Structure formats: structure tokens, C-alpha cells
Amino acid sequence: NNIDLKVAPNFTLKDINNQEYTLEKYQDKTIFLNFWSTTCSICKEELESIEKLYQEYQNKDIIILTIVSPKESKASKEEIKKYIEDKNYTFPVLIDEENTTFENYFITSYPNTFIIKDNEIKEKIPGALKYEQLKEEIEKNKE
């Protein structure tokens, strides 16, 4: 049951540009981890807010990562990449080819955001939030 998920499951995934990300590497930072799907319209709206957050926080010890699963999205990696590039989004978009990370985090609906610090899940936020709300979650967990 995902309510019991306290420790953040580690993962190593590549982003749409084949750069590798491993969660454990960011242990000393606050991590904003967002699961989304290309089939989900509120997810897509929320990505605009995530881009704003990324612009604001990328140099401030806050790691912003998003994860998308081709299986869940019923879209190829190329289609996902094209979508992100068409929107000019610059935040990391990791591809969960095997759907393992989605399963390890018990993702059953989208979007779903986790705030992680010291390997611990501080917040689990189901559903889309506005920019101000997302920012508030980061601010209250970054200390």
C-alpha cells in the first residue's frame, strides 16, 4: 500500500536525451519528483507550472525530475520527446521504459508528485497543483 511508502525507492533512468539520472545521487537535496502521462490533460497543464519551477529552482539545490512511462502514455519515447521539445520544456523528463518506477511508487493515477529529502518521502501529492501550491510544497520541505 502506497500510504506506507516512506523511503523513496531508488531508480536509475535515462531522460529523453539519454542522460542518466539516479535518485540516490541527490540525497542531500530536496527532490521534486512528478509522475505524469501524455494521455492526461491536467498533467500537461501542470507541466507548464513545473517548467516555471525548474527555471526558478534549478540552481538552488532543488532537483526537479519528471517521469513518464511509454506504456502508461501509450506513446513512444520519440513522441514524448517531440511533445516536450514542441513545448520548449527544459526540465528533465525521464523515461520509465519498463514501468518499474511507476510500480515501485504505486502510481495509479496522474499526475502524482513526491517531495523527497534524505531518501525519505516528505509529501505525496496526488492530482495537479497550480504553480503557487507546488512552490509552497517545495518551500516547506527544503529546509
Buried (B, 14 or more C-beta within 10 A) or exposed (E): EEEEBEEBBEBEBBBBEEEEBEBEEBBEBBBBBBBBBBEBEEBBEBBEBBBBBBEBBBEEEBBBBBBBBBEBBEBEBEEBBEBBEEEEBEBBBBBBEEEEBBEBBBBEEBBBBBBBBEBEBBBBBBEBBEBEEBBEBBEEBBE
